[in-house]
Amino acid sequence: MQRDVLSGYWHPTVNMAAPRSCALWDYYGRRWSRVMRGCWLPRLRSSWPGNPLGARLLSQQNQATKTHFGFETVSEEEKGGKVYQVFESVAKNYDVMNDMMSLGIHRIWKDLLLWKMHPFPGTQLLDVAGGTGDIAFRFLNYVQGQHQIKQKRQLRAQQNLSWEEIAQKYQNEEDSLGGSQVMVCDINKEMLKIGRQKACARGYKTGLAWILGDAEELPFDDDKFDVYTIAFGIRNVTHIDQALQEAHRVLKPGGRFLCLEFSQVNNPLVSRLYDLYSFQVIPVLGEVIAGDWKSYQYLVESIRQFPSQEEFKEMIEDAGFQKVTYENLTSGIVAIHSGFKL
């Protein structure tokens, strides 16, 4: 049967294999079962567990659907749910634990990401996995500061304006962001909830939107954003290559991809100290502060499973980005990866 796309009806189709079937029928006589088994059900026969070929195929399929959740091997479907539960659990204490785990250095890393981005007034930013708003708030502050500097320069250039005209010009300036906007996209409702609460408490009202969405299937049109950022989120994605392809899709031509993520330490001494702190201290902090040992144990393990700087650079290039570079911070504990859609 074949379905007509326009009418929606199912139509019978001609079996092009009929001559072959008839020949086999004549050859084998009425040995029905053999014909059926050999011609009509090849997939069923080859995938039967008792068949060596079928066993290998089933094994390959099982391996293809497996991935890692920290040091644990799980199915791809299972990982998504487990990661969701982790961030649902840590959402309320996320900022406090970030300060405790990194000794506050994560704030400097995020500032460096914004300085590297150097957004201009009018920039359209998509921040993925940014539920608590750390990158979004920094972006808004940065753009607002740039817009104010630009405005002051324009006023200085107009020396003949009176005091009243200058005051009126400031009053008429409705958009302090110069048309910039940031969309925060996160798959976790609890993280978005925390981000919205922080935005309200800090007085962020314009230029900011919160979107529930998956990094692997972004709910946005093609060629929409000037910059795509993802900070400490891409290692939790099940299919990193698919998330990178989505990032490339939603960026405008000339748009920039920026990723801040834990990476591989390039100093042996720092590496030993870092491993000791990560596995012996961070889970304990998670238990004491957030009452959650397992979630922070996963976060530590997920860092060790993430590709190296060079490997991740190649993945970004495979997604279609050009001029891909990375910059190590704090001896490679984290790295900022950059690429352009050209």
C-alpha positions, -999 to +999 in steps of 0.1 A: +000+000+000+011+035-008-003+068+005-011+096-019+003+128-004-024+151-018-055+130-012-044+113+019-058+080+007-039+047+007-035+031-027-024-004-037+010-007-053+024-031-078+048-057-063+078-054-085+093-085-068+064-107-081+083-122-110+110-133-087+085-147-062+068-167-089+101-181-101+109-192-066+075-207-062+079-228-094+113-238-084+105-250-049+069-261-057+046-257-028+073-255-001+056-224+012+074-219+044+108-218+027+098-191+002+082-170+029+112-174+052+138-166+024+120-138+006+093-122+026+108-120+061+145-115+057+147-090+085+129-112+110+151-141+102+184-122+102+176-105+135+165-137+153+187-141+184+197-176+175+213-163+143+250-151+147+245-122+123+213-112+141+230-113+175+258-091+162+232-066+148+213-065+180+245-060+199+255-031+177+221-015+181+223-017+218+258-002+218+246+026+195+219+037+220+242+037+250+259+068+264+274+079+297+259+096+327+290+105+346+309+072+349+277+052+346+266+037+312+230+043+305+207+044+275+203+077+256+167+080+266+175+074+303+203+100+303+179+129+295+157+121+324+186+117+348+202+150+338+168+167+342+165+153+377+200+165+386+193+201+377+158+200+391+175+189+424+203+215+424+184+245+410+176+262+444+212+260+456+229+263+421+244+297+426+256+290+461+272+257+451+289+274+421+305+298+445+316+271+469+328+247+442+348+272+423+357+295+452+339+322+433+362+320+402+332+310+380+322+347+382+355+357+366+352+330+339+317+343+329+330+379+329+357+368+305+332+352+283+313+385+279+345+404+273+354+380+246+320+383+231+321+422+232+285+426+222+273+458+207+239+476+211+214+458+190+229+423+195+205+394+196+218+368+219+206+332+225+219+318+258+212+280+259+212+261+292+213+294+309+183+290+332+197+309+362+205+339+341+241+345+349+252+351+313+220+369+304+224+394+332+260+401+324+250+406+288+224+432+296+247+450+319+275+450+293+252+462+265+236+489+286+270+502+296+282+503+260+250+521+250+255+547+277+291+553+266+279+558+230+252+582+242+277+603+262+301+605+232+272+617+210+263+644+236+299+655+239+301+659+202+271+683+203+287+710+224+261+736+214+232+719+231+216+736+260+211+720+294+173+716+286+181+699+253+205+675+269+180+666+297+153+662+272+175+638+251+181+616+282+144+616+290+135+606+254+159+576+255+134+548+261+156+518+251+187+517+273+198+486+255+199+500+220+176+473+207+196+444+222+178+413+235+187+380+251+166+348+250+174+323+278+166+288+266+167+259+291+151+225+291+146+226+329+116+244+343+131+247+378+162+264+365+141+289+345+120+295+375+151+305+395+163+327+367+130+346+365+130+352+403+165+366+401+155+388+372+126+403+391+147+408+423+174+426+403+150+447+383+156+433+348+124+440+329+132+446+293+153+429+267+150+395+284+129+365+275+127+330+291+121+300+268+116+263+277+134+244+250+159+216+242+194+224+229+191+195+205+159+208+189+158+246+194+123+262+190+136+291+168+138+299+131+170+297+111+194+326+110+178+344+139+206+353+164+239+372+163+255+353+191+249+318+207+263+311+241+262+280+263+281+280+297+287+248+316+258+231+298+269+214+266+285+185+285+251+175+298+236+172+264+230+136+251+239+144+215+266+171+215+269+170+177+232+177+173+233+206+197+262+221+178+243+217+145+213+235+160+235+263+172+248+267+137+213+267+123+198+295+144+228+318+140+228+345+114+255+344+087+285+360+104+271+350+138+293+337+166+292+306+188+307+308+222+310+280+247+323+281+283+329+246+296+351+226+319+380+210+300+412+191+305+439+206+328+472+210+311+494+213+343+502+180+360+504+195+395+472+215+391+456+184+377+463+162+407+451+189+431+420+195+410+411+158+409+416+156+447+393+186+453+367+175+427+362+139+440+369+144+477+355+178+485+328+188+460+304+159+467+308+165+504+299+202+499+269+191+479+257+169+508+264+195+535+249+226+516+223+211+493+217+176+509+225+160+476+257+140+472+248+121+440+240+151+418+274+167+426+292+135+421+276+133+387+287+169+379+323+160+387+322+128+367+306+145+337+335+169+335+359+140+331+338+125+303+338+157+282+361+158+252+394+175+253+399+210+239+412+197+206+385+171+203+357+195+210+373+220+185+370+194+158+333+187+168+326+224+164+342+225+130+323+194+119+290+213+127+300+238+101+317+266+121+348+283+108+377+301+125+373+279+155+396+286+184+397+280+221+413+298+251+423+279+283+415+296+316+430+286+350+454+260+335+427+245+314+401+238+341+378+256+318+380+268+282+362+292+260+356+279+225+347+303+197+335+298+162+318+317+134+290+309+109+305+321+077 
